[in-house]
Amino acid sequence: MEIKKKQIPGGKWYRTVFAGIFLWMFACNLLTPYLVDDFNYMYSFATGERIRSIWEIFPSMAVHAQEINGRLVAHWFAQFTLLFPGWVFDIANALIFAVQVLMIERMGRAKEEKSSGWMLLASFAGLWLFQLGFGNINLWQDGSVNYLWSFFFGLMYLWPFARRFLNGDSGLHRTVMPIYLLLSLLAGAYIEGTSVAMIVITGCLGLLQWYMEKKRPENWQFAALGLAVVGQITIYLAPAQWLKKASGSGASLLYNILRSFGKYWDLRALIFLLIALIVIAWISNVDRKRILFAVCLFVGTMASNFMMAFAVSYPERAVGNIVVLLVMADVLLLQELMKTERWKSFAVCILMIAALALPKHLAVGAWDIYNTYVQDKANVEHILESKAAGEQVVAIRYISINTQYSGASQIRYISSDPTIWPNNSMAKYYEVDAIVSE
């Protein structure tokens, strides 16, 4: 009874933190309006008509592969989610974010270890504080489905590999194996950066497992990894995908490599912390498998980062998966150091620093998200009032964005040319002839 009494508060605190993360993200999602590509993906690329059923998405994606890019799984889900009222997506997106944070905290934790609400809070803090383009990744609907959902599917694919490597048991049962193998294919085909990172990490885990156990990995591991690779290849089979590749000149490639180094440098706090934790964990003789898992996560971030040297652009939202993996690696090693007498205080200090840094940035982010909502609402009301008055050409204002937390950060809210994206798709949505900028 004494043991149970001590465990109950920890469990309640863990559930409270998880519920708080979900409710916070749900509120942020509710305050994020449709933006830019959201209007575009409401309509079929094949017919130009509003998509009303799942079956209309497939011909739309066929044209998408020819004209836009090869992220057909991600954009299929984008068009699917736009079939529903906005509040349905807001709930689903907030839940996916909260579950992602939970997986970050639990991925490297041994089954018998007690859950830690503070570790869960630190995982959330790592994302909120360091994820470049946070609003683009986690709040903007099309951006969330492309990036946040790719992290979710990627971590679901990674989970059995991690559990098999760390604990000797993947937790997979025969009944769910077909679903998991389908998930592996989808995870590989989802989006370039995240999918490549997960493929590299699971490949490294499989090789380490082979070396350490002196026997080949299990059949499901080969099948899952193979399907993920096949999924990744399908992205590049789309003709439009090659329109987005970088120039092949040496000068351009060098510039893009330096650009990738620059993005990595922006995350130096997480990287330096991880390097320090790896060294401390090694000299402290903590579980070697967990150190190697953290190293594999680090390798995955490098693969994702430097593959962007072959891309035309490298938006900040494309760095999101790197932050997820770095935070996971840091949390994993902090959990191990919490078990040592010598470094427990150091680990607690890191957790407290993360917790204390969070409130200010939560307030700053919440204000910018709300401010974006208010400005966009004023524009929407103006469009509807003008339409009711018989006007078919409506002028709206640019909105001011102050932080990365707004869903409208670093994307084109409105163009000066009313005939191009996103003005034309907005005009179609609101059923006016044209929307122009003031």
One Martini backbone bead per residue (centre of mass of N, CA, C, O) as a GRO file, in nm:
protein
  438
    1MET     BB    1   0.055   0.063  -0.019
    2GLU     BB    2   0.296   0.256  -0.008
    3ILE     BB    3   0.375   0.233  -0.305
    4LYS     BB    4   0.107   0.324  -0.429
    5LYS     BB    5   0.098   0.608  -0.300
    6LYS     BB    6   0.360   0.703  -0.452
    7GLN     BB    7   0.250   0.654  -0.752
    8ILE     BB    8  -0.006   0.824  -0.794
    9PRO     BB    9   0.097   1.118  -0.826
   10GLY     BB   10   0.271   1.063  -1.079
   11GLY     BB   11   0.035   0.970  -1.258
   12LYS     BB   12  -0.133   1.231  -1.237
   13TRP     BB   13   0.083   1.422  -1.346
   14TYR     BB   14   0.112   1.289  -1.621
   15ARG     BB   15  -0.187   1.324  -1.710
   16THR     BB   16  -0.192   1.630  -1.675
   17VAL     BB   17   0.022   1.700  -1.884
   18PHE     BB   18  -0.109   1.565  -2.125
   19ALA     BB   19  -0.377   1.727  -2.111
   20GLY     BB   20  -0.244   2.007  -2.131
   21ILE     BB   21  -0.122   1.971  -2.411
   22PHE     BB   22  -0.382   1.915  -2.562
   23LEU     BB   23  -0.543   2.175  -2.482
   24TRP     BB   24  -0.339   2.377  -2.589
   25MET     BB   25  -0.337   2.276  -2.886
   26PHE     BB   26  -0.638   2.306  -2.934
   27ALA     BB   27  -0.648   2.612  -2.897
   28CYS     BB   28  -0.442   2.678  -3.120
   29ASN     BB   29  -0.607   2.546  -3.348
   30LEU     BB   30  -0.868   2.716  -3.321
   31LEU     BB   31  -0.683   2.991  -3.388
   32THR     BB   32  -0.636   2.853  -3.673
   33PRO     BB   33  -0.671   2.920  -3.985
   34TYR     BB   34  -0.710   2.920  -4.297
   35LEU     BB   35  -0.422   2.865  -4.522
   36VAL     BB   36  -0.344   2.886  -4.834
   37ASP     BB   37  -0.331   2.557  -4.911
   38ASP     BB   38  -0.607   2.492  -4.795
   39PHE     BB   39  -0.769   2.605  -5.033
   40ASN     BB   40  -0.640   2.438  -5.261
   41TYR     BB   41  -0.704   2.138  -5.123
   42MET     BB   42  -1.023   2.154  -5.163
   43TYR     BB   43  -0.939   2.099  -5.459
   44SER     BB   44  -0.922   1.956  -5.756
   45PHE     BB   45  -0.662   1.891  -5.987
   46ALA     BB   46  -0.854   1.765  -6.212
   47THR     BB   47  -1.135   1.972  -6.195
   48GLY     BB   48  -1.162   2.222  -5.970
   49GLU     BB   49  -1.338   2.094  -5.763
   50ARG     BB   50  -1.495   2.026  -5.489
   51ILE     BB   51  -1.430   1.808  -5.243
   52ARG     BB   52  -1.669   1.534  -5.128
   53SER     BB   53  -1.481   1.272  -5.154
   54ILE     BB   54  -1.253   1.027  -5.140
   55TRP     BB   55  -1.258   0.945  -5.451
   56GLU     BB   56  -1.161   1.238  -5.554
   57ILE     BB   57  -0.857   1.223  -5.461
   58PHE     BB   58  -0.712   1.034  -5.663
   59PRO     BB   59  -0.717   1.209  -5.927
   60SER     BB   60  -0.581   1.449  -5.789
   61MET     BB   61  -0.305   1.299  -5.729
   62ALA     BB   62  -0.230   1.238  -6.021
   63VAL     BB   63  -0.185   1.538  -6.091
   64HIS     BB   64   0.008   1.609  -5.863
   65ALA     BB   65   0.243   1.427  -5.970
   66GLN     BB   66   0.271   1.607  -6.241
   67GLU     BB   67   0.273   1.925  -6.096
   68ILE     BB   68   0.402   1.919  -5.798
   69ASN     BB   69   0.443   1.627  -5.626
   70GLY     BB   70   0.527   1.309  -5.440
   71ARG     BB   71   0.331   1.368  -5.178
   72LEU     BB   72   0.066   1.171  -5.169
   73VAL     BB   73   0.006   1.093  -4.879
   74ALA     BB   74   0.001   1.371  -4.745
   75HIS     BB   75  -0.209   1.502  -4.955
   76TRP     BB   76  -0.433   1.307  -4.906
   77PHE     BB   77  -0.474   1.385  -4.609
   78ALA     BB   78  -0.529   1.681  -4.660
   79GLN     BB   79  -0.791   1.636  -4.828
   80PHE     BB   80  -0.936   1.466  -4.619
   81THR     BB   81  -0.948   1.676  -4.377
   82LEU     BB   82  -1.112   1.893  -4.565
   83LEU     BB   83  -1.396   1.738  -4.540
   84PHE     BB   84  -1.403   1.858  -4.259
   85PRO     BB   85  -1.447   2.019  -4.002
   86GLY     BB   86  -1.223   2.206  -3.831
   87TRP     BB   87  -1.264   2.076  -3.540
   88VAL     BB   88  -1.176   1.792  -3.613
   89PHE     BB   89  -0.884   1.859  -3.674
   90ASP     BB   90  -0.810   1.996  -3.405
   91ILE     BB   91  -0.833   1.741  -3.236
   92ALA     BB   92  -0.646   1.550  -3.397
   93ASN     BB   93  -0.390   1.730  -3.391
   94ALA     BB   94  -0.358   1.753  -3.084
   95LEU     BB   95  -0.337   1.448  -3.032
   96ILE     BB   96  -0.090   1.390  -3.208
   97PHE     BB   97   0.099   1.574  -3.055
   98ALA     BB   98   0.070   1.443  -2.773
   99VAL     BB   99   0.160   1.157  -2.862
  100GLN     BB  100   0.435   1.239  -2.959
  101VAL     BB  101   0.541   1.326  -2.680
  102LEU     BB  102   0.498   1.052  -2.548
  103MET     BB  103   0.696   0.895  -2.736
  104ILE     BB  104   0.948   1.052  -2.665
  105GLU     BB  105   0.942   0.964  -2.357
  106ARG     BB  106   0.898   0.630  -2.413
  107MET     BB  107   1.097   0.501  -2.618
  108GLY     BB  108   1.360   0.466  -2.398
  109ARG     BB  109   1.187   0.334  -2.186
  110ALA     BB  110   1.151   0.113  -1.966
  111LYS     BB  111   0.890  -0.077  -1.868
  112GLU     BB  112   0.957  -0.055  -1.543
  113GLU     BB  113   0.948   0.240  -1.559
  114LYS     BB  114   0.864   0.531  -1.436
  115SER     BB  115   0.680   0.784  -1.492
  116SER     BB  116   0.736   1.137  -1.612
  117GLY     BB  117   0.609   1.449  -1.608
  118TRP     BB  118   0.873   1.615  -1.642
  119MET     BB  119   0.967   1.472  -1.901
  120LEU     BB  120   0.719   1.546  -2.066
  121LEU     BB  121   0.751   1.853  -2.037
  122ALA     BB  122   1.036   1.866  -2.164
  123SER     BB  123   0.951   1.762  -2.441
  124PHE     BB  124   0.764   1.997  -2.504
  125ALA     BB  125   0.972   2.223  -2.464
  126GLY     BB  126   1.163   2.140  -2.691
  127LEU     BB  127   0.959   2.204  -2.916
  128TRP     BB  128   0.865   2.497  -2.842
  129LEU     BB  129   1.165   2.624  -2.832
  130PHE     BB  130   1.312   2.473  -3.116
  131GLN     BB  131   1.095   2.475  -3.332
  132LEU     BB  132   1.102   2.562  -3.637
  133GLY     BB  133   0.810   2.663  -3.738
  134PHE     BB  134   0.575   2.573  -3.544
  135GLY     BB  135   0.307   2.660  -3.685
  136ASN     BB  136   0.354   2.516  -3.956
  137ILE     BB  137   0.378   2.221  -3.825
  138ASN     BB  138   0.117   2.229  -3.585
  139LEU     BB  139  -0.133   2.425  -3.718
  140TRP     BB  140  -0.125   2.428  -3.999
  141GLN     BB  141  -0.289   2.212  -4.181
  142ASP     BB  142  -0.101   2.134  -4.417
  143GLY     BB  143   0.158   2.134  -4.246
  144SER     BB  144   0.078   1.920  -4.038
  145VAL     BB  145   0.026   1.683  -4.234
  146ASN     BB  146   0.324   1.691  -4.344
  147TYR     BB  147   0.484   1.698  -4.058
  148LEU     BB  148   0.359   1.601  -3.793
  149TRP     BB  149   0.248   1.334  -3.920
  150SER     BB  150   0.526   1.226  -4.000
  151PHE     BB  151   0.627   1.188  -3.711
  152PHE     BB  152   0.410   0.995  -3.617
  153PHE     BB  153   0.455   0.770  -3.828
  154GLY     BB  154   0.760   0.740  -3.776
  155LEU     BB  155   0.738   0.654  -3.473
  156MET     BB  156   0.560   0.407  -3.522
  157TYR     BB  157   0.778   0.264  -3.695
  158LEU     BB  158   1.016   0.280  -3.478
  159TRP     BB  159   0.920   0.145  -3.214
  160PRO     BB  160   0.980  -0.168  -3.258
  161PHE     BB  161   1.282  -0.132  -3.305
  162ALA     BB  162   1.347  -0.006  -3.030
  163ARG     BB  163   1.231  -0.233  -2.847
  164ARG     BB  164   1.404  -0.460  -2.964
  165PHE     BB  165   1.683  -0.334  -2.898
  166LEU     BB  166   1.638  -0.265  -2.585
  167ASN     BB  167   1.430  -0.534  -2.490
  168GLY     BB  168   1.379  -0.783  -2.712
  169ASP     BB  169   1.076  -0.653  -2.767
  170SER     BB  170   0.845  -0.522  -2.992
  171GLY     BB  171   0.518  -0.595  -2.939
  172LEU     BB  172   0.441  -0.762  -3.177
  173HIS     BB  173   0.168  -0.903  -3.343
  174ARG     BB  174   0.027  -1.088  -3.584
  175THR     BB  175  -0.241  -0.919  -3.604
  176VAL     BB  176  -0.064  -0.632  -3.660
  177MET     BB  177   0.144  -0.671  -3.891
  178PRO     BB  178  -0.004  -0.567  -4.148
  179ILE     BB  179  -0.038  -0.280  -4.038
  180TYR     BB  180   0.263  -0.219  -3.993
  181LEU     BB  181   0.355  -0.258  -4.289
  182LEU     BB  182   0.178  -0.035  -4.400
  183LEU     BB  183   0.304   0.187  -4.224
  184SER     BB  184   0.589   0.164  -4.346
  185LEU     BB  185   0.509   0.257  -4.628
  186LEU     BB  186   0.389   0.533  -4.544
  187ALA     BB  187   0.640   0.643  -4.395
  188GLY     BB  188   0.826   0.635  -4.652
  189ALA     BB  189   0.603   0.813  -4.839
  190TYR     BB  190   0.553   1.091  -4.702
  191ILE     BB  191   0.851   1.237  -4.649
  192GLU     BB  192   1.165   1.297  -4.703
  193GLY     BB  193   1.314   1.366  -4.431
  194THR     BB  194   1.173   1.178  -4.226
  195SER     BB  195   1.197   0.909  -4.381
  196VAL     BB  196   1.504   0.899  -4.399
  197ALA     BB  197   1.562   0.904  -4.099
  198MET     BB  198   1.407   0.639  -4.026
  199ILE     BB  199   1.563   0.451  -4.213
  200VAL     BB  200   1.842   0.497  -4.089
  201ILE     BB  201   1.777   0.418  -3.798
  202THR     BB  202   1.669   0.127  -3.850
  203GLY     BB  203   1.922   0.030  -3.993
  204CYS     BB  204   2.117   0.072  -3.753
  205LEU     BB  205   1.966  -0.107  -3.550
  206GLY     BB  206   1.988  -0.368  -3.715
  207LEU     BB  207   2.300  -0.381  -3.726
  208LEU     BB  208   2.351  -0.376  -3.421
  209GLN     BB  209   2.188  -0.625  -3.355
  210TRP     BB  210   2.353  -0.820  -3.532
  211TYR     BB  211   2.628  -0.769  -3.388
  212MET     BB  212   2.542  -0.822  -3.081
  213GLU     BB  213   2.376  -1.111  -3.139
  214LYS     BB  214   2.479  -1.287  -3.390
  215LYS     BB  215   2.206  -1.225  -3.559
  216ARG     BB  216   1.964  -1.196  -3.757
  217PRO     BB  217   1.714  -1.032  -3.818
  218GLU     BB  218   1.398  -1.018  -3.844
  219ASN     BB  219   1.164  -1.040  -4.088
  220TRP     BB  220   1.001  -0.782  -4.016
  221GLN     BB  221   1.242  -0.588  -4.046
  222PHE     BB  222   1.298  -0.627  -4.344
  223ALA     BB  223   1.011  -0.560  -4.442
  224ALA     BB  224   0.980  -0.275  -4.322
  225LEU     BB  225   1.233  -0.147  -4.447
  226GLY     BB  226   1.166  -0.213  -4.741
  227LEU     BB  227   0.893  -0.056  -4.752
  228ALA     BB  228   1.012   0.220  -4.680
  229VAL     BB  229   1.193   0.241  -4.928
  230VAL     BB  230   0.971   0.213  -5.138
  231GLY     BB  231   0.816   0.462  -5.045
  232GLN     BB  232   1.042   0.666  -5.106
  233ILE     BB  233   1.062   0.609  -5.412
  234THR     BB  234   0.772   0.705  -5.494
  235ILE     BB  235   0.828   1.006  -5.478
  236TYR     BB  236   1.042   0.993  -5.737
  237LEU     BB  237   0.824   0.896  -5.959
  238ALA     BB  238   0.731   1.172  -5.975
  239PRO     BB  239   0.767   1.410  -6.210
  240ALA     BB  240   0.746   1.673  -6.021
  241GLN     BB  241   0.987   1.619  -5.824
  242TRP     BB  242   1.221   1.719  -6.032
  243LEU     BB  243   1.143   2.028  -6.013
  244LYS     BB  244   1.272   2.043  -5.692
  245LYS     BB  245   1.554   2.030  -5.766
  246ALA     BB  246   1.865   2.107  -5.762
  247SER     BB  247   2.126   2.225  -5.884
  248GLY     BB  248   2.423   2.067  -6.033
  249SER     BB  249   2.614   2.264  -5.940
  250GLY     BB  250   2.880   2.321  -5.740
  251ALA     BB  251   2.797   2.594  -5.616
  252SER     BB  252   2.512   2.508  -5.530
  253LEU     BB  253   2.592   2.270  -5.349
  254LEU     BB  254   2.768   2.430  -5.153
  255TYR     BB  255   2.549   2.621  -5.058
  256ASN     BB  256   2.356   2.394  -4.949
  257ILE     BB  257   2.552   2.283  -4.739
  258LEU     BB  258   2.580   2.546  -4.579
  259ARG     BB  259   2.280   2.569  -4.520
  260SER     BB  260   2.267   2.309  -4.350
  261PHE     BB  261   2.466   2.402  -4.135
  262GLY     BB  262   2.293   2.643  -4.045
  263LYS     BB  263   2.051   2.481  -3.940
  264TYR     BB  264   2.213   2.318  -3.733
  265TRP     BB  265   2.316   2.565  -3.569
  266ASP     BB  266   2.031   2.648  -3.462
  267LEU     BB  267   2.056   2.356  -3.278
  268ARG     BB  268   2.305   2.362  -3.075
  269ALA     BB  269   2.185   2.312  -2.795
  270LEU     BB  270   2.089   2.019  -2.850
  271ILE     BB  271   2.359   1.908  -2.958
  272PHE     BB  272   2.549   1.973  -2.718
  273LEU     BB  273   2.382   1.821  -2.512
  274LEU     BB  274   2.406   1.543  -2.646
  275ILE     BB  275   2.712   1.515  -2.641
  276ALA     BB  276   2.737   1.540  -2.335
  277LEU     BB  277   2.550   1.298  -2.265
  278ILE     BB  278   2.713   1.080  -2.405
  279VAL     BB  279   2.972   1.112  -2.242
  280ILE     BB  280   2.852   1.080  -1.958
  281ALA     BB  281   2.717   0.803  -2.007
  282TRP     BB  282   2.974   0.647  -2.077
  283ILE     BB  283   3.139   0.708  -1.805
  284SER     BB  284   2.876   0.590  -1.631
  285ASN     BB  285   2.773   0.310  -1.738
  286VAL     BB  286   2.535   0.299  -1.901
  287ASP     BB  287   2.325   0.189  -2.116
  288ARG     BB  288   2.451   0.115  -2.424
  289LYS     BB  289   2.195   0.097  -2.600
  290ARG     BB  290   2.097   0.390  -2.540
  291ILE     BB  291   2.339   0.530  -2.657
  292LEU     BB  292   2.315   0.408  -2.945
  293PHE     BB  293   2.035   0.518  -3.000
  294ALA     BB  294   2.114   0.816  -2.982
  295VAL     BB  295   2.315   0.801  -3.215
  296CYS     BB  296   2.110   0.717  -3.432
  297LEU     BB  297   1.943   0.974  -3.411
  298PHE     BB  298   2.174   1.160  -3.494
  299VAL     BB  299   2.220   1.036  -3.774
  300GLY     BB  300   1.933   1.097  -3.876
  301THR     BB  301   1.961   1.407  -3.871
  302MET     BB  302   2.191   1.423  -4.079
  303ALA     BB  303   2.045   1.292  -4.315
  304SER     BB  304   1.813   1.499  -4.329
  305ASN     BB  305   1.980   1.759  -4.357
  306PHE     BB  306   2.183   1.682  -4.611
  307MET     BB  307   1.960   1.618  -4.826
  308MET     BB  308   1.890   1.934  -4.864
  309ALA     BB  309   2.120   1.988  -5.077
  310PHE     BB  310   1.903   1.882  -5.317
  311ALA     BB  311   1.735   2.134  -5.265
  312VAL     BB  312   1.606   2.435  -5.336
  313SER     BB  313   1.484   2.442  -5.043
  314TYR     BB  314   1.493   2.536  -4.665
  315PRO     BB  315   1.267   2.530  -4.460
  316GLU     BB  316   1.201   2.538  -4.126
  317ARG     BB  317   0.989   2.301  -4.126
  318ALA     BB  318   1.214   2.084  -4.223
  319VAL     BB  319   1.345   2.072  -3.914
  320GLY     BB  320   1.142   1.930  -3.721
  321ASN     BB  321   1.250   1.631  -3.711
  322ILE     BB  322   1.521   1.700  -3.578
  323VAL     BB  323   1.408   1.797  -3.311
  324VAL     BB  324   1.263   1.542  -3.228
  325LEU     BB  325   1.523   1.360  -3.221
  326LEU     BB  326   1.691   1.530  -3.022
  327VAL     BB  327   1.493   1.527  -2.788
  328MET     BB  328   1.482   1.222  -2.759
  329ALA     BB  329   1.783   1.177  -2.700
  330ASP     BB  330   1.798   1.358  -2.449
  331VAL     BB  331   1.577   1.216  -2.282
  332LEU     BB  332   1.696   0.934  -2.277
  333LEU     BB  333   1.962   1.020  -2.118
  334LEU     BB  334   1.826   1.153  -1.877
  335GLN     BB  335   1.691   0.897  -1.774
  336GLU     BB  336   1.961   0.754  -1.713
  337LEU     BB  337   2.088   0.976  -1.521
  338MET     BB  338   1.859   0.953  -1.300
  339LYS     BB  339   1.995   0.669  -1.191
  340THR     BB  340   2.227   0.837  -1.090
  341GLU     BB  341   2.403   0.989  -0.839
  342ARG     BB  342   2.601   1.192  -0.986
  343TRP     BB  343   2.374   1.298  -1.237
  344LYS     BB  344   2.089   1.372  -1.128
  345SER     BB  345   2.112   1.677  -1.076
  346PHE     BB  346   2.172   1.756  -1.366
  347ALA     BB  347   1.907   1.648  -1.488
  348VAL     BB  348   1.718   1.821  -1.316
  349CYS     BB  349   1.822   2.096  -1.417
  350ILE     BB  350   1.734   2.060  -1.710
  351LEU     BB  351   1.432   2.032  -1.650
  352MET     BB  352   1.399   2.308  -1.506
  353ILE     BB  353   1.488   2.489  -1.736
  354ALA     BB  354   1.265   2.404  -1.930
  355ALA     BB  355   1.023   2.480  -1.744
  356LEU     BB  356   1.109   2.788  -1.697
  357ALA     BB  357   1.117   2.867  -2.014
  358LEU     BB  358   0.814   2.823  -2.105
  359PRO     BB  359   0.605   3.049  -2.020
  360LYS     BB  360   0.701   3.286  -2.194
  361HIS     BB  361   0.670   3.136  -2.474
  362LEU     BB  362   0.373   3.076  -2.444
  363ALA     BB  363   0.276   3.370  -2.434
  364VAL     BB  364   0.397   3.469  -2.700
  365GLY     BB  365   0.261   3.259  -2.882
  366ALA     BB  366  -0.037   3.308  -2.804
  367TRP     BB  367  -0.051   3.601  -2.900
  368ASP     BB  368   0.017   3.548  -3.202
  369ILE     BB  369  -0.213   3.353  -3.259
  370TYR     BB  370  -0.440   3.549  -3.180
  371ASN     BB  371  -0.361   3.782  -3.370
  372THR     BB  372  -0.403   3.622  -3.629
  373TYR     BB  373  -0.702   3.559  -3.586
  374VAL     BB  374  -0.808   3.851  -3.577
  375GLN     BB  375  -0.707   3.945  -3.857
  376ASP     BB  376  -0.846   3.724  -4.024
  377LYS     BB  377  -1.137   3.775  -3.928
  378ALA     BB  378  -1.155   4.060  -4.048
  379ASN     BB  379  -1.118   3.969  -4.342
  380VAL     BB  380  -1.358   3.773  -4.359
  381GLU     BB  381  -1.579   3.977  -4.288
  382HIS     BB  382  -1.519   4.163  -4.529
  383ILE     BB  383  -1.581   3.960  -4.750
  384LEU     BB  384  -1.879   3.898  -4.668
  385GLU     BB  385  -1.982   4.191  -4.678
  386SER     BB  386  -1.905   4.249  -4.972
  387LYS     BB  387  -2.069   4.022  -5.097
  388ALA     BB  388  -2.349   4.116  -4.983
  389ALA     BB  389  -2.306   4.403  -5.147
  390GLY     BB  390  -2.192   4.291  -5.450
  391GLU     BB  391  -1.899   4.238  -5.433
  392GLN     BB  392  -1.618   4.080  -5.638
  393VAL     BB  393  -1.385   4.278  -5.536
  394VAL     BB  394  -1.154   4.214  -5.272
  395ALA     BB  395  -0.992   4.384  -5.009
  396ILE     BB  396  -0.707   4.293  -4.815
  397ARG     BB  397  -0.498   4.248  -4.547
  398TYR     BB  398  -0.222   4.226  -4.413
  399ILE     BB  399  -0.044   4.038  -4.176
  400SER     BB  400   0.102   4.033  -3.861
  401ILE     BB  401   0.414   3.873  -3.771
  402ASN     BB  402   0.628   3.781  -3.477
  403THR     BB  403   0.636   3.460  -3.486
  404GLN     BB  404   0.666   3.103  -3.518
  405TYR     BB  405   0.371   3.027  -3.394
  406SER     BB  406   0.238   3.105  -3.632
  407GLY     BB  407   0.079   2.967  -3.905
  408ALA     BB  408   0.168   3.232  -4.098
  409SER     BB  409   0.456   3.182  -4.087
  410GLN     BB  410   0.646   3.196  -4.376
  411ILE     BB  411   0.389   3.263  -4.549
  412ARG     BB  412   0.162   3.335  -4.804
  413TYR     BB  413  -0.119   3.505  -4.741
  414ILE     BB  414  -0.080   3.726  -4.978
  415SER     BB  415  -0.107   3.860  -5.300
  416SER     BB  416  -0.059   4.110  -5.546
  417ASP     BB  417  -0.175   3.878  -5.730
  418PRO     BB  418  -0.506   3.773  -5.804
  419THR     BB  419  -0.430   3.516  -6.013
  420ILE     BB  420  -0.282   3.377  -5.779
  421TRP     BB  421  -0.135   3.221  -5.541
  422PRO     BB  422  -0.392   3.228  -5.302
  423ASN     BB  423  -0.622   3.408  -5.422
  424ASN     BB  424  -0.782   3.217  -5.613
  425SER     BB  425  -0.869   3.006  -5.391
  426MET     BB  426  -1.009   3.210  -5.205
  427ALA     BB  427  -1.219   3.312  -5.408
  428LYS     BB  428  -1.352   3.038  -5.449
  429TYR     BB  429  -1.436   2.988  -5.153
  430TYR     BB  430  -1.596   3.284  -5.131
  431GLU     BB  431  -1.737   3.356  -5.405
  432VAL     BB  432  -1.541   3.541  -5.582
  433ASP     BB  433  -1.355   3.689  -5.827
  434ALA     BB  434  -1.158   3.862  -5.621
  435ILE     BB  435  -0.844   3.892  -5.435
  436VAL     BB  436  -0.690   4.167  -5.280
  437SER     BB  437  -0.443   4.390  -5.190
  438GLU     BB  438  -0.395   4.689  -5.001
   0.00000   0.00000   0.00000
